[in-house]
Amino acid sequence: MKILKFVYVLMPISIILSFMWAPSAEILGNTSRIIYFHVPLAWGGVLAFIVSGIFSILYLSDKDKKYSMLHEKSYNSAQIGMVFTILATISGSLWSKLSWGSYWNWDPRQTSISVLLLIYVAYFSLWSALGDNSRKGRIASAYLIFAMITVPFFVFIIPRMYPSLHPDPIINTEQKLRLDFEMRITLMVAIASFTLLYFYLLNLLNRITVIDYYARDKQDEK
């Protein structure tokens, strides 16, 4: 898809805006620039996990076997989501160190993201353990649907049920940490660029999956 190639343009633009155009926040100073990477990465991880769950639903509901490779594409999306979430956790830890003096404080958001990561680590372990099992696709897809259902709880609901040091009000109605116009635009561009990066990577991995599928099919014919 040609539109995905815009990531080569949009990503450098978001980096330039993050460091050269957007002003620093009054409270956090230049450490606030982490937001232009932390938030888009977190969003990309959530998007990837949701897409993997949707692919899994389509795979399990496919009686005519039109989407026989969707369970592998679900795996690809979950892989990207895992990488994005790990990077979001690392960037969040750096922000935690600069803002709170410690890389890890077992803040509600840090705790919930750890549990979410463990859920998907279990998925990859399950995928590997099933090997060539004929029901691997269905079992793995069922697990991904369960994992997708937990995402909103661990990302949006549970962290808001307890007091947190996390600067969540950056983008909510209370606006305790207000974003200037330049900061808002930069954040939107960054989210768009990381969203495009996710779809670009997913498209690339899916193409590799299709090539590998047909290569295996030809080997079986021989």
C-alpha positions in Angstrom: 0.0 0.0 0.0 1.5 3.3 -1.2 0.0 5.3 1.7 2.0 3.3 4.2 5.2 4.7 2.6 4.3 8.1 4.0 5.8 6.8 7.3 9.2 7.7 5.8 8.0 11.4 5.7 5.8 11.6 8.7 8.1 10.0 11.2 11.1 12.4 10.6 8.6 15.3 10.7 7.3 14.2 14.1 10.8 13.9 15.5 11.7 17.4 14.2 8.5 18.8 15.7 9.2 17.0 19.0 12.7 18.5 19.5 12.7 21.7 17.6 9.1 23.2 17.4 7.1 22.1 20.4 7.9 24.0 23.6 8.7 22.2 26.9 6.0 21.9 29.5 6.0 24.4 32.4 6.2 21.7 35.1 8.2 18.9 33.5 10.6 21.0 31.3 12.4 19.2 28.5 11.5 15.8 30.0 8.0 16.4 28.7 9.3 15.7 25.2 9.2 12.0 26.1 5.4 12.3 25.7 5.8 12.4 22.0 7.2 8.9 22.0 5.7 7.3 25.1 2.0 8.1 24.2 2.2 7.1 20.5 4.0 3.9 21.4 1.4 3.0 24.1 -1.4 3.8 21.6 0.4 1.6 18.9 0.6 -1.3 21.3 -3.1 -1.0 22.2 -4.0 -0.8 18.5 -1.9 -3.8 17.6 -3.4 -6.0 20.4 -6.9 -5.0 19.3 -6.2 -5.8 15.6 -4.8 -9.2 16.6 -8.0 -9.9 18.6 -10.2 -8.8 15.6 -8.1 -11.0 13.3 -8.6 -13.9 15.7 -12.4 -13.4 15.8 -12.5 -13.5 12.0 -10.3 -16.6 11.9 -12.6 -18.5 14.3 -15.7 -17.4 12.5 -14.4 -18.4 9.1 -16.2 -21.6 8.2 -15.2 -21.5 4.5 -11.5 -21.2 5.4 -11.1 -18.0 3.4 -8.8 -16.5 6.0 -6.6 -19.5 6.7 -3.6 -17.4 7.5 -5.3 -14.9 9.8 -4.1 -16.7 12.9 -0.5 -16.0 11.7 -1.3 -12.4 10.9 -2.8 -12.1 14.4 0.6 -13.4 15.7 2.3 -10.7 13.6 0.2 -8.0 15.1 0.7 -9.2 18.6 4.4 -9.2 18.0 4.4 -5.6 17.0 2.1 -4.8 19.9 4.5 -6.5 22.3 7.5 -4.5 21.0 5.6 -1.2 21.1 4.4 -1.9 24.6 7.9 -2.8 25.9 9.2 0.4 24.3 6.4 2.4 25.9 7.2 0.8 29.3 10.9 1.7 28.9 10.1 5.3 27.9 7.7 5.5 30.8 10.4 4.3 33.2 12.8 6.9 31.9 10.1 9.5 32.5 9.5 8.1 36.0 13.2 8.4 36.8 13.4 12.0 35.7 10.1 13.0 37.3 9.9 10.9 40.5 13.5 9.9 41.0 13.0 6.2 40.4 12.7 4.0 37.3 9.9 1.9 38.9 7.5 2.8 41.6 4.8 0.1 41.2 2.4 2.9 40.2 -1.0 1.6 39.2 -0.2 2.2 35.5 3.2 0.5 35.8 1.6 -2.5 37.6 -1.2 -2.9 35.1 1.1 -2.7 32.1 3.3 -5.4 33.7 0.3 -7.7 34.0 -0.7 -7.0 30.4 2.8 -7.8 29.2 2.7 -11.1 31.1 -0.6 -12.0 29.4 1.0 -11.6 26.0 4.2 -13.3 27.1 1.9 -16.3 27.9 0.4 -16.1 24.4 3.8 -16.3 22.8 4.7 -19.2 25.1 1.5 -21.0 24.1 2.2 -20.4 20.4 5.6 -22.0 20.7 4.4 -24.9 22.9 1.7 -25.8 20.4 4.3 -26.4 17.7 2.6 -28.1 14.7 -0.6 -29.0 16.5 -3.5 -29.0 14.0 -5.6 -26.9 16.4 -2.8 -24.4 17.1 -4.6 -21.6 15.1 -7.9 -22.0 17.0 -6.4 -22.3 20.4 -4.0 -19.3 19.9 -6.9 -17.3 18.4 -9.2 -18.0 21.3 -6.4 -16.9 23.7 -5.9 -13.6 21.8 -9.6 -12.8 22.0 -9.4 -13.2 25.8 -6.2 -11.1 25.8 -7.9 -8.4 23.7 -10.8 -8.2 26.2 -8.4 -7.5 29.1 -6.6 -4.6 27.2 -9.2 -1.9 28.0 -9.3 -2.9 31.7 -5.5 -2.8 32.2 -4.9 0.3 30.0 -8.0 2.5 30.6 -10.0 1.3 33.6 -7.9 -0.2 36.4 -5.2 2.6 36.4 -8.0 5.2 36.9 -9.5 3.3 39.9 -6.5 4.1 42.2 -4.4 7.2 43.0 -1.5 7.5 40.6 1.6 9.6 40.1 1.2 9.1 36.4 0.5 12.4 34.6 -2.7 11.1 33.0 -4.4 14.6 33.0 -2.2 15.5 30.1 -5.0 14.8 27.7 -8.1 14.6 29.8 -10.7 17.2 30.7 -9.0 18.3 34.0 -5.9 19.5 32.1 -3.7 19.7 35.2 -0.8 19.7 32.8 -1.9 21.9 29.9 -0.6 21.4 26.4 0.1 24.4 24.2 -1.2 24.4 20.6 2.3 23.4 19.3 2.4 20.5 21.8 -1.0 19.2 20.8 -0.2 19.3 17.1 3.1 17.6 17.7 1.5 14.9 19.8 -1.2 14.3 17.1 1.5 14.1 14.3 3.5 11.7 16.5 0.4 9.5 17.1 -0.4 9.5 13.4 3.2 8.6 12.5 3.4 5.7 14.9 0.0 4.4 13.8 1.3 4.5 10.2 4.5 2.7 11.3 2.4 0.0 12.9 0.4 -0.7 9.7 3.6 -0.5 7.7 5.3 -3.1 9.9 2.2 -5.3 9.9 1.9 -5.2 6.1 5.6 -6.1 5.9 5.3 -9.1 8.3 2.1 -10.3 6.6 3.8 -10.3 3.2 6.6 -12.3 4.6 4.0 -14.7 6.1 2.3 -15.2 2.8 5.7 -15.8 1.0 6.7 -18.3 3.7 3.3 -20.0 3.4 3.6 -20.6 -0.4 7.2 -21.7 0.0 6.2 -24.3 2.5 3.3 -25.4 0.2 5.7 -25.9 -2.7 8.0 -28.0 -0.5 5.2 -30.2 0.6 4.2 -30.8 -3.1 7.7 -32.0 -3.8 
